[in-house]
Amino acid sequence: MQILKQLVAYRPSKLDWVFAIKTYIAAMLALFISFQLDLLNPIWSIGTVMIIANPYAGMLSSKALYRLAGTAIGAIVAVILMPHLINTPWLFASVIAGWVGFCLYISLLDRTPRSYMLMLSGYTVAMIVFNAINSMDTHSIFDIALARFLEIGIAVICSAVVSAVILPVHIGPIIQQRVEGNLASLDTLFEKVFTPDTKIEDYSQNIAAITRDMSELHSMAVHLWFENSELRGMTKPVQEMLHQLAMAVTNLVAMSERLKQLQPVQNSQFSQALTQLSNDVLVFLHQDKVLQEQELEDLSDHFSVIFEQLRQQVGSEYFTVLNSLQMDLRHYIYNVRIVRFIWQRIQQGRKDFPENIVPLTTAYPSLHRDHGVAVRGGLAALCSTFFAIAVWILSGWKAGFMMAQMAAVCSCILTAIDNPIPALKIFFWGSISAFCIVFVYVFAIFPSISQFWQLALVLAPAVIAFTLLVARPNLMALGLVLGVVSVMSMNLQNRYAIDTISFLDADFAMVLGVLCALVSVYFIRAMSPEETATRILQRHYRAMQKMVHMSYGTAFRVRLRSMIDRIGILNSKLVQSQDIKHAMHSALVETSATVDLSRIHELASSQLISPTLQQALVRLQSHCVVLFQELEKQGQATTKTHEQLVLALQNIDAALKGEENSNIKQRVYMSLNNIQNSIFKHVGIQTHVEQIA
């Protein structure tokens, strides 16, 4: 019912019409060339155009290239496997299903457009070998694999050329707009955080939106390699800028926690000083000049003066909090200036990084990967494909190969969604609707068609209408199903023949294939948003365990970037549980205190402190690891761990009283303050370590 309301309310824009007409031109061009070359299945050319259709030239080109590469891999594997397995049906079923599941598992671990190639190489093998078995009497496996590659190649070239030549739309300006929007949002949040009486709810959603957007932009930036916008080839610089932006976000969250600690002393004079500090920082960050590399670490002395004024308005018990706030602000300014400096160089067309900026981007960025979900997705595809092949083998049903194909394809395409069942339902009912449309075409329209221009003319309304739906995210799934299933079910050939029984048989087999995928994914892969969020939170605390024993450096910052990316994915989950929502916010706050865990680790490894303090810090680290293990497995800390942490903090406090180095004492108290208020407090552990001046 909801999808029907969206259909009725849909009003395509001019850009939507341009996209639909361009896709139609590419589809007809690919179909015409396939007819002229007399390929085995010209439908794959027009079907591929529909599958890779995208309004943005760069995204279409990258998807097209990866589809071509995936098809090539699948074709080669199919040619290698089939001759050795064709006489052992059950081994054949196991190997093909295993290959589909394995490729899907690998693709789910790769959160870049490259994952499409991996997934496609899986189900392409299934489609080629199933078709080869069905047409074994007329065509060899090599002929079918080669024809499939040529059909896909023609579609890819036609789509890329039409998209790049006719009114091209680039993703570069979209990325530029969203990056600048995130920088503006960061400024707004900074100002809001320093505004007195601001509630957590007033800015936590905005921070969540920024982290979520950063994860999306990281994947979108890959497409910059494949277009001619001003940001062409800037994939790595843009991703590096996003990594540095993640550092600034953690600084902002840390500052918000320190300001919450200062709320009891925020009178009108104190609040006025904070507002002045906020305004001065924003003015400093937005100076109308070109940033120079040697100026990145420059900081105005005016900020130190304001902090001295703030210290005069509070008691000595708040000095540690103010010192921590000052350090976080210094790091925030530095990281924001790095982000703006990199963005400035990107807009100048420069890809190199200054020597004092250590790139966090690696050959394979350390982003969030969930092996458990990937295993379940791969297993669902394996079971779905194997069951469909088994039914085909046992029944001897001629159209059974279509059921096996659809089972493999549907389980692969939709398993990346947390709960793919709604999408599979759209696929199911969309397929039935498409069959009704195809029935009209096949038995009422096609018998009167004898020329290609006539075919192109009668296909125009359907292809354009379905592509218009693809242009809108909320209708894309329906448009894709209607478009792909319709053109594939028409089975267009140079020597076209209509067989009612075969048509209905194939359509019924395709519906059963969708049902196979639906059942398999439902029982093996489907998870609610709450279940997915809980899994991600468990991975968060597993990462926190590792951060306890890491020194601050490039490796630390790379791991911190992966934690921010994980939180970005976490914030994309539409959970209803208030407890999980609170845990999601706490995860970001806890992440902001990881730098303090690294300082404690560095001090615990230092020879500059007393053995008593060193032992106390090491014990605190051990108890922190136990705490994060309990949070990962149980979601809460035990009473024993609570008592051990309180005792460990008291021992550190006692050891610090005998510490002569004032600088070390200040560093330890600052880190302890941040850990207590950003980690322990959020998991219900109340501590009693007193702060000193």
C-alpha positions, 0 to 999 in steps of 0.5 A: 500500500505504501509503495502505491501511495509513492507511485501516485505521488511521484512527479518526475523532474526534468533530470529524471526525464533526461536520465530515462530517455538516455537509458532508453537510447542506450538500451535500443543501441545495445539491442540493435548491435546485438541483433546485427551481430546475431548474438545468442541472447540479445536480451542480456544487452538490453537487460544489462543497460537496465541493471547498470542504469544510473543518473550519474556518469561516473557511477554508471561507468564504474558499475559498468566496468566492474560488471564487465570484469565480474562477467569475465571472471564468471565466464572463465570459471564457468568454462573451467568447471562445467566440463569436469562437473557435468556428469556428477550432478550433486557435486555440480550443485554443491560446487556452483552453490558454494561458489555463489556463496563464497563470492557473495561472502567476499563481496559483503566484506568489501564496502566499495563499488568493487564488491559488485564485481565479486558478487557478479562473478558468483552468480554469473557462473550459475547463469552461464552453466545453467543456460549451457545445460539447457541448450547443450544440444545446440551450443557449447559452454564456451559459445555461451560464455563468450556470447554472454561476455559480448552481450554485457560488453556491448551494453556497458560500452553503449551505456557509458558512451551515451551517459558521457556524451548526452547531457552528462551528469557528474557526481563530483558536484554532489560530493562537493556540495555534501562535503561543504555541507558537512563542514558547515554543519560542523561549524554549526555544531561547534557553536551549538555545543558552546551555547549554554543550556544546549541539551544532548538531543539538540546536537547528537542527531546532527553528529550522527548525521555527519558520521553517517554521511562520511561513510556514504561519501567514502564509497561515493568518492570511488566513482570520481575515477570514472568521470570528467568533473573537476574532482576527477581522480580525487578519490584518495584525497577526498577519502583522506580528508574524510579520515581527518574529519573523523578526528575533528568529530571526536574532538567535538564530542570530547569538548561537549562532554567537558562542557557538560562537566562545567555546567554547574559553574556556568553563570552568565559571565562564564557563559558569555566567555564561552560564547566569545570563545566560540565566536573567536574560534569560528572567525579564526577558522574562517579567515579569508586567506589561503592556508599554508602548510607551515601555518597549520599548527599556528594558534592564536594566543587570544584563546589562552587569554580566554581560558585564563579568564575562565579559570578565574571564574571557577574553583580549582577542582575544575582546573583539570576539566578546563585544561582538558577542554583547552587541549581538545579545542587545540586539537579540534582547531588543528584537525579542522584546519587540516581538513580545510587545507586538504579540501583547498588543495583538492579544489586546486587539483592537487593530489599530494599531501604535505609532509606533516600530514600522515595519510591514514588512507591505506591500500585497503582502508580499515573500515568496518567489516562484519564477517558474521553477517557476510557468512550468513549472507553467503550461507543464505545464497548457498542454500537458496541456490543448492535447493533450487538446483536440487529441485531441478535435478530431482524433477527433471523440469526443463524450466528448472534452470530459470528457477535456479538462476533467479534463486542465485541472483535474488539472494545475491542482490538483496542480502546486503540489506539488513532485512531484505524481506520487504525488498524481496516482496517488492521483487516478488510482486514486481515480477508478477506485475512484469509478467502481466505486462510481458504477456500483453507485449508477447501475445498482443503487440509483438506478433505485428512487429517486423522491423527494429524501428517498430520494436524500439517504438513499442518498447519506449513507453515501458523502458522509459516508465520503468527507468523513471522509477529507478531515478528515485531512491524510494521507487528504485527497487520497483523500477529495477524489478519491472524493467529488468524482469520485463525485458528479460522475459520478452526473450527477444531474438532475431528469429522470434517465436512465440510458445505459450507453454514455454513462456508460462513455464519460464515465468512460473520458474522465475517466481519460484526462484524468487520464493527460494531466495525469500525463504532462505534469506528470511531464515538465515540472513534477515535481522531486525535493525535492533539485532544489527545495531547490537552486533555493531555495538559488540564490534565497537567494544571489541575495538575498544579492548584493542585501543586500551594497549595502543599508543597514539600514532598512525596505527591508532588513528587508522583504527580510530577512523574505523571506529568512527566509520562503524558508528556512521553505519550504526547511526544509519540503523532505524532502531526503535529501542530507547536503550539501543539509541542511548547505547549508540550515542554512548558509543560515539562518546566512548570513542572520543575518549580513546585518545585518553586510553592511549595516553594512559598506555604511553604513561604506563610504559614510560620510565619517567613515572614511579613504579607504584603509579606504573603498576596502578595504571597497568591494573587500570588497563587490565580492568578496562579490558575486562570491562569492554569484554563484559560490555561486548558479551553482556551489554553491562558491567558486573559488580565485581568489575565496578568495584575493581575499577573504583579501587584501581582509580583510588590506587592511581589517585593515591600514587599521584599524590607522591608523584613529583613531576607536575606535568605527568600528574596533570596529564594523568588527571586529565586522562582519568577525568575524560575516561571517567566521564566519557566511558565509565559514567556512560556504562553506569560506573560511578567513580570517586577520584578527586580532581586536583589543580 
